[in-house]
Amino acid sequence: MNEKDIESVPIAQIHIANPRPRNRARWQMIVANIREVGLKKPVTLVRRSCADADGKLFDLVCGQGRIEAFLELGETNVPAIIIDAPREDQFLMSLVENIARRRPSNRDILERVS
């Protein structure tokens, strides 16, 4: 897996393979934070060898919420780190980012204490 410099990528060229719904209140906090402070962490993408029928040149690995926030703020491009990673690694990276962000439930905490 090779990381490159941060690039400005047109959002219209990014394919979100498995979009998920957002908690509206948390998402509004992301939008407000990006508006006030700017983007702290670029999205992570993989470049396709060729565009698909919809003109998508990139697959999203991590950063759906950030992309949606940029769209809400009227942006057409998003800062991105373009990586070269096998499909399995892409799924794993996405999963790890989502799990790391999730707060443990009361049940999770109880199980760890027991």
C-alpha distances in whole Angstrom, upper triangle without the diagonal:
4,7,10,14,15,17,20,20,23,23,25,22,19,20,20,20,22,24,25,29,29,31,33,34,31,30,33,32,28,30,32,30,28,31,33,30,27,23,22,18,17,16,12,12,10,12,15,16,19,21,23,27,26,25,21,18,16,15,15,13,15,18,21,23,22,23,26,27,26,28,31,31,32,29,27,24,21,19,15,12,10,6,5,5,8,11,12,9,10,13,13,11,14,17,16,16,20,21,20,23,25,28,30,33,36,36,33,34,37,36,34,37,39
4,7,10,13,14,18,18,21,22,24,21,19,20,21,21,23,25,27,30,30,32,34,35,31,30,33,31,28,29,32,29,27,30,31,28,25,22,21,17,15,15,12,12,10,12,15,16,19,21,23,27,26,24,21,18,16,16,16,14,16,18,21,24,22,22,26,27,25,28,30,30,31,27,26,22,20,17,14,10,8,6,5,8,11,14,15,12,12,16,16,14,16,19,18,18,21,23,22,24,27,30,32,35,38,38,35,36,40,38,36,40,42
4,7,9,11,15,15,19,20,22,19,18,19,20,21,23,24,26,28,28,30,32,32,29,27,30,28,25,26,28,26,23,26,28,24,22,18,17,14,12,12,9,10,10,12,15,17,20,21,23,27,26,23,20,17,15,15,14,13,14,16,19,21,19,19,23,24,22,25,28,27,28,24,23,19,17,14,10,7,6,5,7,9,13,15,17,13,13,16,16,13,16,19,17,17,20,22,21,22,25,28,30,34,37,37,34,35,39,38,36,39,41
4,7,8,12,13,17,18,21,18,17,19,21,22,24,25,27,29,29,31,32,33,30,28,30,29,25,26,28,26,23,26,27,24,21,18,17,14,12,12,10,11,11,12,15,17,19,20,23,26,25,22,20,16,14,16,15,15,15,17,20,22,19,19,23,23,22,24,27,26,26,22,21,17,15,12,9,6,6,7,9,12,16,18,20,17,16,19,19,16,18,21,20,19,22,25,23,24,28,31,33,36,40,40,37,38,42,41,39,42,44
4,6,10,12,16,18,20,18,18,20,21,23,25,26,27,30,29,31,31,32,29,27,28,27,24,24,26,23,21,23,24,21,18,15,15,13,10,12,11,12,13,13,17,19,21,21,24,27,26,23,20,17,16,17,16,16,16,17,20,21,18,18,22,22,20,22,25,24,24,20,19,16,13,10,8,6,8,10,12,15,19,21,23,20,18,22,22,18,20,23,22,20,23,26,24,24,28,31,34,37,40,41,38,39,43,42,40,43,45
4,7,9,13,14,18,16,15,18,19,22,23,23,25,27,26,28,28,29,26,24,25,24,20,21,22,20,17,19,21,18,15,12,12,10,7,9,9,11,13,13,17,19,20,20,23,26,24,21,19,16,14,16,15,15,14,14,17,18,15,15,19,18,16,19,21,20,20,17,16,12,10,6,5,5,7,10,14,16,20,21,23,20,18,21,21,18,18,22,21,19,21,24,23,23,26,29,32,35,38,39,37,38,41,41,39,42,45
4,6,10,12,15,13,13,16,18,21,23,22,25,26,26,28,28,29,26,24,25,25,21,21,23,21,18,20,21,19,16,13,14,12,9,10,10,10,12,12,15,17,18,18,20,23,21,18,16,14,12,14,14,15,15,14,17,18,15,14,18,18,15,17,20,19,18,15,13,9,8,6,5,6,8,11,14,17,20,21,24,21,19,22,23,19,20,23,23,21,23,26,25,24,28,31,34,37,40,41,39,40,43,43,41,44,47
4,7,9,12,11,12,15,17,20,22,21,24,25,24,27,26,27,25,22,23,23,19,18,21,19,16,17,20,18,14,12,14,13,9,10,12,11,14,13,16,18,18,17,20,22,20,17,15,13,12,15,14,16,15,14,16,17,14,12,15,15,12,14,17,16,15,11,10,6,5,5,6,9,10,14,17,20,23,23,25,23,20,23,24,21,20,24,24,21,23,27,26,25,28,31,34,37,40,41,39,40,44,44,42,45,48
4,6,9,7,8,12,14,17,19,19,21,23,23,26,25,27,25,21,23,23,20,19,21,21,17,19,21,20,16,14,16,14,11,10,11,9,11,11,13,16,15,14,16,18,16,13,11,10,9,11,11,14,14,13,14,16,13,11,14,15,12,13,16,16,14,11,8,5,5,6,7,9,10,13,16,18,21,20,23,22,18,21,23,20,19,23,23,21,22,26,25,24,27,31,34,36,40,41,38,40,43,43,42,45,47
4,5,6,7,11,13,17,19,18,21,22,22,25,24,26,24,21,22,23,20,18,21,21,18,19,22,21,17,16,18,17,13,12,13,12,14,12,14,17,15,13,15,16,13,11,10,10,10,12,12,15,16,14,14,16,13,10,13,14,11,11,14,14,12,9,6,4,7,9,10,13,13,16,19,21,23,22,25,24,20,22,25,22,20,24,25,23,23,27,27,26,28,32,35,37,40,41,39,41,45,44,43,46,49
4,5,5,9,10,14,16,14,17,18,18,21,21,23,21,18,19,21,17,16,19,19,16,17,21,20,17,15,17,16,13,11,12,11,13,13,14,18,16,14,15,16,13,11,9,10,9,11,10,14,13,12,11,12,11,7,9,11,9,8,12,13,11,8,6,5,6,10,10,13,13,17,19,20,22,21,23,22,19,20,23,20,18,22,23,20,21,24,25,23,25,29,32,34,37,38,36,38,42,41,41,44,46
4,6,8,10,14,16,15,18,19,20,23,22,25,24,20,22,23,20,19,22,23,19,20,24,24,20,18,21,19,16,14,15,13,15,14,14,17,15,12,12,13,9,8,7,9,10,11,12,15,16,14,13,15,14,10,11,14,12,10,14,15,13,11,7,8,10,13,13,16,16,19,20,22,23,21,24,24,20,21,24,22,20,23,25,23,23,27,28,26,28,31,34,36,39,40,39,41,44,43,43,46,48
4,7,10,13,16,15,19,21,21,25,25,27,26,22,24,25,22,21,24,24,21,23,26,25,22,19,22,19,16,13,13,11,11,10,10,13,11,8,10,11,8,6,4,5,6,9,10,14,15,14,13,16,15,12,14,16,14,13,17,18,16,13,10,9,11,13,12,14,13,16,17,18,20,18,22,21,18,19,22,21,19,22,24,22,23,26,27,26,28,32,34,36,40,40,39,41,44,43,43,46,48
4,6,9,12,12,15,17,18,22,22,25,23,20,22,23,20,19,23,22,20,21,25,24,20,18,19,17,14,11,11,8,9,9,10,13,12,10,10,12,10,9,5,6,5,6,6,10,11,11,10,13,13,9,12,14,13,12,16,17,16,14,11,10,10,12,11,13,12,14,15,16,17,16,19,18,15,16,19,17,15,19,20,18,19,23,23,23,24,28,31,33,36,37,35,37,40,39,39,42,44
4,6,9,10,13,16,17,21,22,25,23,20,22,24,21,21,24,24,22,24,27,26,23,20,22,19,16,12,12,9,10,10,10,13,13,10,9,11,9,9,6,8,6,5,6,10,11,12,10,14,14,11,13,16,15,14,17,19,19,17,14,14,13,15,13,15,14,15,16,16,16,14,17,17,13,14,17,16,14,17,19,18,18,21,23,22,24,27,30,31,35,35,33,36,39,38,38,41,43
4,6,6,9,12,14,18,19,22,20,17,20,21,18,19,22,22,20,23,26,25,22,19,20,18,15,12,11,10,11,13,13,16,16,14,13,14,12,13,10,11,9,6,5,8,9,9,7,11,12,10,11,14,15,14,16,19,19,17,15,15,14,16,14,15,15,16,17,16,16,14,16,16,12,12,15,14,11,14,17,15,15,18,20,19,20,24,26,27,31,31,30,32,35,34,34,38,39
4,6,10,13,15,19,21,24,22,19,23,24,21,22,26,25,24,26,29,28,25,22,23,20,18,14,13,12,12,14,13,16,16,14,13,14,13,14,11,13,10,7,7,9,11,12,10,14,15,13,14,18,18,17,20,22,22,21,19,18,17,19,17,17,16,16,17,16,15,12,13,14,11,10,14,14,11,13,16,16,15,18,20,20,20,24,26,27,31,31,29,32,34,33,33,37,38
4,6,10,13,16,18,21,19,17,21,22,20,21,24,24,23,26,28,28,25,22,23,20,19,15,14,14,15,17,17,20,20,18,16,18,16,18,15,16,14,10,9,10,11,12,9,12,15,14,14,17,18,18,20,22,23,22,21,20,19,20,18,19,19,18,19,17,17,13,14,15,12,10,13,14,10,11,15,14,13,15,18,17,18,21,23,24,27,27,26,29,31,30,30,34,35
4,7,9,13,15,18,16,14,17,19,17,18,21,22,20,23,26,25,23,20,22,19,18,14,15,14,16,18,18,22,22,19,18,19,17,18,15,17,15,12,10,11,11,10,7,10,12,11,11,14,16,15,16,19,20,19,19,19,17,19,18,19,19,20,21,20,20,17,17,18,15,13,16,15,12,13,16,14,12,16,18,17,17,20,22,23,27,27,26,28,31,30,31,34,35
4,7,10,12,15,14,12,16,17,16,17,20,21,20,22,25,25,23,21,22,20,19,16,17,17,19,21,22,25,25,23,21,23,20,22,19,21,18,15,13,13,12,11,8,9,13,13,11,14,17,16,17,20,21,21,21,21,19,21,20,21,22,22,24,22,22,19,19,19,16,14,16,16,12,12,15,14,11,14,16,15,14,17,19,20,23,23,23,25,28,27,28,31,32
4,7,9,12,11,10,13,15,14,15,18,19,19,21,24,24,23,21,22,21,20,18,19,20,22,24,25,29,28,26,24,25,22,24,21,23,21,18,16,16,15,13,10,9,13,13,11,13,16,15,15,18,20,20,21,22,20,22,22,23,24,25,27,26,26,23,23,23,20,18,19,19,15,15,18,16,13,15,18,15,14,17,19,19,22,23,23,25,27,28,28,31,33
4,6,9,8,6,10,11,11,12,15,16,16,18,21,21,20,18,19,18,19,17,19,20,23,25,26,30,30,28,26,27,24,26,23,25,22,19,16,17,14,12,10,8,11,12,10,11,15,14,14,17,19,19,20,21,19,21,21,23,24,25,27,26,27,24,24,24,21,19,20,19,15,16,17,15,12,15,16,13,13,15,17,18,21,22,22,24,26,27,27,30,32
4,6,5,6,9,10,11,12,14,15,17,18,20,21,21,19,20,20,21,19,21,23,26,29,30,34,34,31,30,31,28,29,26,28,25,23,20,20,17,15,13,10,13,15,12,13,16,17,15,18,20,21,23,23,21,23,23,25,27,28,30,29,30,27,27,26,24,22,23,21,18,18,19,17,13,15,17,13,12,13,16,16,19,21,20,22,25,26,26,28,30
4,6,5,6,9,10,10,12,14,15,16,18,20,20,19,20,20,21,20,22,24,27,30,31,35,34,32,31,31,28,29,27,28,26,24,21,22,19,16,14,11,13,15,12,11,15,15,13,15,18,19,21,22,21,23,24,26,28,29,32,31,32,30,30,29,26,24,25,24,21,21,22,19,16,19,20,16,15,17,19,19,22,24,24,25,28,29,30,31,34
4,5,5,6,9,10,11,12,14,15,17,18,19,18,19,20,22,21,24,26,29,32,33,37,37,34,34,34,31,32,29,31,28,26,23,23,20,17,16,12,14,16,14,12,16,17,14,16,19,21,23,24,22,24,25,27,29,31,34,33,34,32,32,30,28,26,27,25,22,22,23,20,17,19,19,16,15,15,18,18,21,23,23,24,27,28,29,30,33
4,5,5,6,9,10,11,13,14,15,16,16,16,16,17,18,18,21,23,26,29,31,35,35,33,32,33,30,31,28,29,26,24,21,20,17,14,13,10,12,14,12,11,15,16,14,16,19,20,22,22,20,21,22,24,26,28,30,30,31,29,29,27,25,23,24,22,19,19,19,16,14,16,16,12,12,13,16,17,19,22,21,22,25,26,26,28,31
4,5,5,6,9,10,11,12,14,15,15,14,15,15,16,16,18,21,24,26,28,32,32,29,29,30,27,27,24,26,23,21,18,18,15,12,11,7,9,11,9,7,11,12,10,12,15,16,18,19,17,18,19,22,24,26,28,28,29,27,27,26,23,22,23,21,18,19,19,16,14,17,17,13,14,15,19,20,23,25,24,25,28,29,29,31,34
4,5,5,6,9,10,10,12,14,14,14,16,17,18,18,21,23,27,29,31,34,34,32,31,32,29,29,27,28,26,24,21,22,18,15,14,10,11,13,10,8,11,12,10,11,14,16,18,19,18,20,21,24,26,28,31,31,33,31,31,30,27,26,27,24,21,22,23,19,18,20,20,16,17,18,22,22,25,27,27,27,30,32,32,33,36
4,5,5,6,9,10,10,12,13,13,14,15,17,17,21,23,27,29,32,35,35,33,33,34,31,31,28,29,26,25,22,22,18,15,14,11,11,14,12,9,13,14,12,13,16,17,20,20,18,19,21,23,26,28,31,31,33,31,31,29,26,26,26,24,21,22,22,18,17,19,18,14,16,16,20,21,23,26,25,26,29,30,30,31,34
4,5,5,6,8,10,10,10,9,11,12,13,14,17,20,23,26,28,32,32,30,30,31,28,28,25,26,23,22,18,18,15,11,11,8,7,10,10,7,10,12,11,11,14,14,17,17,14,15,17,19,22,24,27,27,29,28,28,26,23,23,23,21,18,19,19,16,15,17,17,13,15,16,20,22,25,27,26,26,30,31,30,32,35
4,5,5,6,9,10,9,10,12,13,14,15,18,20,24,26,28,32,31,29,29,30,27,26,24,25,23,22,19,20,17,13,12,9,8,10,8,5,7,9,7,7,11,12,15,15,13,15,17,20,23,25,28,29,31,29,30,28,25,25,26,23,20,22,22,19,18,21,20,17,18,20,24,25,28,30,29,30,33,34,34,36,38
4,6,5,6,8,9,11,13,15,16,17,21,23,27,29,32,35,35,33,33,34,30,30,28,29,26,26,22,23,20,16,16,12,11,13,12,9,11,13,10,9,13,14,17,18,16,17,20,22,26,28,31,32,34,32,33,31,28,28,29,26,23,25,25,21,20,23,22,18,20,21,25,26,28,31,30,30,34,35,34,36,39
4,5,5,6,7,8,9,12,14,16,19,22,26,28,31,34,34,32,33,34,31,30,28,28,25,25,21,22,18,15,15,12,10,13,13,10,11,14,12,11,15,15,18,18,15,16,18,20,24,26,29,30,32,31,32,29,26,27,27,24,22,23,23,19,19,21,19,16,19,19,23,25,28,30,29,29,32,34,33,34,37
4,5,5,4,5,8,10,11,13,17,19,23,25,28,31,31,29,30,31,28,27,25,25,22,22,19,20,16,13,14,11,8,11,11,8,8,11,11,9,12,11,14,14,12,12,15,17,21,23,27,28,30,29,30,28,25,26,26,23,21,23,22,19,19,22,20,17,20,21,25,27,30,32,31,31,35,36,35,36,40
4,6,6,8,11,14,15,16,20,22,26,27,30,33,33,31,32,33,29,28,26,27,25,25,22,23,20,16,17,14,11,13,13,9,9,12,10,7,11,11,15,15,13,14,17,20,24,26,30,31,33,32,33,31,28,29,30,26,24,26,26,22,22,25,24,21,23,24,28,30,33,35,34,34,38,39,38,39,43
4,6,9,11,14,16,18,22,24,28,30,33,36,36,34,35,36,33,32,30,30,28,28,25,25,22,18,19,16,14,16,16,12,12,15,14,11,14,14,18,18,16,16,19,22,25,28,32,33,35,35,35,33,30,31,31,28,26,28,27,23,24,26,24,21,24,24,28,30,33,35,34,34,37,39,37,39,42
4,7,8,11,13,16,20,22,26,28,31,34,35,33,34,36,33,31,29,29,26,26,23,23,20,17,18,16,13,16,16,13,13,16,15,13,16,15,18,17,15,14,17,19,23,25,29,30,33,33,33,31,28,29,29,25,24,26,25,21,22,24,22,20,22,23,27,29,32,35,33,33,36,37,36,37,41
4,6,9,10,13,17,19,23,24,28,31,31,29,31,32,29,28,25,25,23,23,20,20,17,14,16,14,11,13,14,11,10,14,14,11,14,12,15,13,11,11,14,16,20,22,26,27,30,30,31,28,25,27,27,23,22,25,24,20,21,24,22,19,22,24,28,30,33,35,33,33,37,38,36,38,42
4,6,7,9,13,16,19,21,24,28,28,27,28,30,27,25,23,22,20,20,17,17,14,11,13,11,8,10,12,10,9,13,14,12,14,12,14,12,9,8,10,13,16,19,22,23,26,26,27,24,22,23,23,20,18,21,20,16,18,21,19,17,20,22,26,28,31,33,31,32,35,36,34,36,40
4,7,10,13,16,20,22,25,28,29,28,30,32,29,28,25,24,21,20,17,17,14,11,14,13,10,13,15,13,13,16,17,15,18,16,18,15,12,10,11,12,16,18,22,23,26,26,26,23,21,22,22,18,18,20,18,15,17,19,17,15,19,20,24,27,30,32,29,29,33,34,32,34,37
4,7,9,13,16,18,22,25,26,25,27,29,27,25,22,21,18,17,14,13,10,9,12,12,9,11,14,13,13,16,17,16,18,16,17,14,11,8,9,9,13,14,18,19,22,22,22,19,17,19,18,15,14,17,15,12,14,17,15,14,17,20,23,26,29,31,28,29,32,32,31,33,36
4,6,9,13,15,18,22,23,22,23,26,23,22,18,17,14,14,11,11,9,8,11,11,8,9,13,12,11,14,16,16,17,14,14,11,8,5,5,6,10,12,16,17,20,20,21,18,16,18,18,14,14,17,16,13,15,18,17,16,19,22,25,28,31,33,30,31,35,35,33,36,39
4,7,10,13,16,19,20,19,20,23,20,19,16,15,11,11,8,8,6,5,8,9,7,8,11,12,11,13,16,16,17,14,14,11,8,7,5,6,9,11,14,15,17,17,18,16,13,14,15,12,11,14,14,11,13,16,16,15,18,21,24,27,30,31,29,30,34,33,32,35,38
4,7,10,13,17,18,18,19,22,20,18,15,13,10,9,6,5,5,7,10,12,11,11,14,15,14,16,19,19,20,17,16,13,10,9,6,5,6,7,10,11,14,13,15,12,9,12,13,9,9,13,13,11,13,16,16,16,19,22,25,28,31,32,29,31,34,33,32,35,38
4,6,9,13,14,14,15,18,17,15,12,10,6,6,5,5,7,9,11,14,13,11,15,17,16,17,20,21,21,18,16,13,11,10,7,6,5,6,9,10,12,12,14,12,9,12,13,11,11,14,15,14,15,19,19,19,22,25,28,30,34,34,32,33,37,36,35,38,40
4,6,10,12,12,14,17,16,15,11,9,5,5,7,7,10,12,14,17,16,15,18,20,19,20,23,24,24,21,18,16,14,13,10,8,5,5,6,7,9,9,12,11,8,11,14,12,12,16,17,16,18,21,21,22,24,28,30,32,36,36,33,35,39,37,36,40,42
4,7,8,9,11,15,15,12,9,6,5,7,9,11,13,15,16,19,18,16,20,22,20,21,24,25,24,21,18,15,14,14,11,10,7,7,7,10,11,12,15,14,12,15,17,16,16,19,20,19,21,24,25,25,28,31,33,36,40,40,37,39,42,41,40,44,45
4,5,7,9,12,13,11,8,5,5,7,11,12,16,17,18,21,21,18,21,24,22,22,26,27,26,23,20,18,17,17,14,14,10,11,10,11,12,11,15,15,13,15,18,17,17,20,22,22,23,26,27,27,29,33,35,37,41,41,38,41,44,42,42,45,47
4,7,9,13,14,12,11,8,9,11,14,16,19,21,22,25,24,22,25,27,26,25,29,30,29,26,22,20,20,20,17,17,13,13,11,13,13,13,17,17,16,18,21,20,21,24,25,25,27,29,30,31,33,37,39,41,45,44,42,44,47,45,45,48,50
4,7,10,11,9,8,6,9,11,15,17,20,22,22,25,24,22,24,27,25,24,28,29,27,24,21,19,20,21,18,18,15,16,14,16,16,16,20,20,18,20,23,23,22,25,27,27,28,31,32,32,34,38,40,42,46,45,43,46,49,47,47,50,52
4,7,7,5,5,5,8,10,14,17,19,20,20,23,22,19,21,24,22,21,25,26,24,22,18,17,18,19,18,18,15,17,16,17,18,17,20,21,18,20,23,23,22,25,27,26,27,30,31,31,33,37,39,41,45,44,42,45,48,47,46,50,51
4,5,5,5,7,9,11,14,17,20,20,19,23,23,20,21,24,23,21,25,27,25,23,19,19,20,21,19,20,18,19,18,19,18,17,20,21,18,20,23,23,21,24,27,26,26,30,31,31,32,36,38,40,43,43,41,44,47,45,45,49,50
4,6,7,10,13,14,17,20,22,23,21,24,25,21,22,25,24,22,25,27,25,23,20,20,22,24,22,23,21,22,22,22,22,20,23,25,22,23,26,26,24,27,30,29,29,32,34,33,34,38,40,41,45,45,43,46,49,48,48,51,53
4,6,9,11,12,15,18,20,20,18,21,21,18,19,22,20,18,22,23,21,20,16,17,19,21,20,22,20,21,22,22,22,20,24,24,21,22,26,25,23,26,28,27,27,30,32,31,32,36,38,39,43,43,42,44,47,46,46,50,51
4,6,9,12,14,18,20,20,18,21,21,17,19,22,20,18,22,23,20,19,15,15,17,19,18,19,17,19,20,21,21,20,23,24,21,22,25,24,23,26,28,27,27,31,32,31,33,36,39,40,44,44,42,45,48,47,47,50,52
4,6,8,10,14,16,16,15,18,18,15,16,19,18,16,20,21,20,17,14,13,14,16,15,16,14,16,17,18,18,17,20,20,17,18,22,21,19,22,24,23,23,27,28,27,29,33,35,37,41,41,39,41,44,43,43,47,48
4,7,10,13,16,16,16,19,18,15,18,20,18,18,22,23,21,18,15,13,14,15,13,14,11,13,13,15,16,15,19,19,16,18,21,19,19,22,24,22,23,27,28,27,30,33,36,38,41,42,39,42,45,44,43,47,48
4,6,9,12,13,13,16,16,13,16,18,17,17,20,21,20,17,15,13,12,13,10,11,9,10,11,12,14,13,16,16,12,15,17,16,15,18,20,19,20,23,24,24,26,30,32,34,38,38,36,38,41,40,39,43,45
4,6,9,11,11,15,15,12,15,18,17,17,20,22,21,19,16,15,13,14,11,12,10,10,11,11,12,10,13,13,9,11,14,13,12,15,17,16,17,20,21,21,23,27,29,31,35,35,32,35,38,37,36,40,41
4,6,7,7,11,11,10,12,15,14,15,18,19,19,17,16,14,12,12,10,10,10,10,12,12,13,11,13,12,9,10,13,11,9,12,14,13,13,17,18,17,19,23,26,28,31,32,29,32,35,34,33,37,38
4,7,8,12,12,12,14,16,16,18,20,21,22,20,19,16,14,13,10,10,10,9,11,10,11,10,11,9,6,7,9,7,6,9,11,10,11,14,15,15,17,21,23,25,29,29,27,29,32,31,30,34,35
4,6,9,9,10,12,14,14,16,18,19,20,18,18,16,12,12,10,10,11,11,14,13,14,13,14,12,9,9,10,7,5,9,10,7,8,12,12,12,14,18,21,23,27,27,25,27,30,29,28,31,34
4,5,5,6,9,10,11,13,14,15,17,15,15,13,10,10,9,11,12,14,16,16,18,16,17,16,12,13,14,11,9,12,12,9,10,13,13,12,14,18,21,23,27,28,25,27,31,30,29,32,35
4,5,5,6,9,10,11,12,14,16,14,14,13,11,13,12,14,15,16,19,18,19,17,18,17,14,14,15,13,10,13,14,11,11,14,15,13,15,18,21,23,27,28,26,28,31,31,30,33,36
4,5,5,6,9,10,10,12,14,14,15,14,12,13,13,16,17,19,22,21,23,21,22,20,17,17,18,15,12,14,15,12,11,14,15,12,14,17,20,22,25,26,25,27,30,30,30,32,35
4,5,5,6,9,10,10,13,11,12,11,8,10,11,13,15,18,21,21,23,21,23,21,17,18,19,16,14,16,17,13,13,16,16,14,16,19,22,24,28,29,27,29,32,32,32,34,37
4,5,5,6,9,10,11,9,9,9,7,9,10,13,15,17,20,20,22,21,22,21,17,18,20,17,14,17,18,15,15,19,19,17,19,22,25,27,30,32,30,32,35,35,35,37,40
4,5,5,6,9,10,10,11,11,10,13,14,17,18,21,23,24,25,23,24,23,20,20,22,19,16,19,20,17,16,19,20,17,19,22,25,26,30,31,30,31,34,35,35,37,40
4,5,5,6,9,9,11,11,10,12,14,17,19,22,25,25,27,26,27,25,22,22,23,21,18,20,21,17,17,20,20,17,19,21,25,26,29,31,30,31,34,35,35,37,40
4,5,5,6,5,7,8,7,10,12,16,18,21,24,25,27,26,27,26,22,23,24,22,19,22,23,19,19,23,22,20,22,24,28,29,33,35,33,34,38,38,38,40,43
4,5,5,5,7,9,9,13,15,18,20,23,25,26,28,26,28,27,23,24,26,23,21,23,24,21,21,24,24,22,24,26,30,31,34,36,35,36,39,40,39,42,44
4,5,7,10,12,12,15,17,21,23,26,28,29,31,29,31,29,26,26,28,25,22,25,26,22,21,25,25,22,23,25,29,30,33,35,34,35,38,39,39,41,44
4,6,9,11,11,14,17,20,23,26,29,30,32,30,32,31,27,28,29,26,24,26,27,23,23,26,26,23,25,27,30,32,35,37,36,37,40,41,40,43,45
4,7,9,11,14,17,21,23,26,29,30,32,31,33,31,28,29,30,28,25,28,29,25,25,29,28,26,28,30,33,35,38,40,39,40,43,44,43,46,48
4,6,7,11,14,17,19,22,25,27,29,28,30,29,25,26,28,25,23,26,27,24,24,27,27,25,27,30,33,35,38,40,38,39,43,43,43,45,48
4,7,10,13,16,17,21,24,25,27,26,29,27,24,25,28,25,23,26,27,24,24,28,28,26,28,31,34,36,40,41,39,41,44,44,44,47,49
4,7,9,13,14,18,20,22,25,24,27,25,22,23,25,22,21,24,25,22,23,26,26,24,27,30,33,35,39,40,38,40,43,43,42,45,48
4,6,10,12,15,18,20,23,22,24,22,19,21,22,19,18,21,22,18,20,23,23,21,24,27,30,32,36,37,35,36,40,40,39,42,44
4,7,10,13,17,19,22,22,24,21,18,21,22,18,17,21,21,18,19,23,22,20,24,27,30,32,36,37,35,36,40,39,38,41,44
4,6,9,13,15,18,18,20,18,15,17,18,15,15,18,18,15,18,21,20,19,23,26,29,31,35,36,33,35,38,38,36,39,42
4,6,10,12,16,16,18,15,13,16,17,13,14,17,17,15,18,20,19,19,23,26,29,32,35,36,33,34,38,37,36,39,41
4,7,10,13,14,16,14,12,15,16,13,14,18,18,16,19,22,21,22,25,28,31,33,37,37,35,36,40,38,37,40,43
4,6,10,11,13,11,9,13,14,11,13,16,16,15,18,21,20,21,24,28,30,33,36,36,33,35,38,37,35,39,41
4,7,10,12,10,9,13,14,12,14,17,17,17,20,22,22,24,26,30,31,34,38,38,35,36,40,38,37,40,42
4,6,8,6,6,10,10,10,12,14,15,16,18,20,20,22,24,28,29,32,35,35,32,34,37,35,34,37,39
4,5,5,6,9,10,11,13,14,15,17,19,20,21,23,25,28,30,32,35,35,32,34,37,35,34,37,39
4,5,5,6,9,10,11,12,14,16,17,19,20,22,23,27,28,30,34,33,30,33,35,33,32,36,37
4,5,5,6,9,10,11,12,14,16,17,18,20,21,25,26,28,31,30,27,30,32,30,29,33,34
4,5,5,6,9,10,10,12,14,15,16,18,20,23,24,27,30,29,26,29,32,29,28,32,33
4,5,5,6,9,10,11,13,14,15,17,19,22,24,26,30,29,26,29,32,30,29,33,34
4,6,5,6,9,10,11,12,14,16,17,20,21,24,27,26,24,26,29,27,27,30,32
4,5,5,6,9,10,10,12,14,15,19,20,22,25,25,22,24,27,25,24,28,29
4,5,5,6,9,10,11,13,15,18,19,22,26,25,22,24,27,26,25,28,30
4,6,5,6,9,10,11,13,16,18,21,24,24,21,24,27,25,25,28,30
4,5,5,6,8,10,11,14,15,18,21,21,18,21,23,22,21,25,27
4,5,5,6,9,10,13,14,17,21,20,17,19,22,21,20,23,25
4,6,5,6,9,12,14,17,21,21,18,20,23,22,21,25,27
4,6,5,6,10,12,15,18,19,16,18,21,21,20,23,25
4,5,5,8,9,12,16,16,13,15,18,17,16,20,22
4,6,8,10,13,16,17,14,15,19,18,17,20,22
4,6,9,12,16,17,15,16,19,19,18,21,23
4,6,9,12,14,11,13,16,16,16,18,21
4,6,9,11,9,10,13,14,14,16,18
4,7,8,6,7,10,11,10,12,15
4,5,5,6,9,10,11,13,14
4,5,5,6,9,10,11,12
4,5,5,6,9,10,11
4,5,5,6,9,10
4,5,5,6,9
4,5,5,6
4,6,5
4,6
4
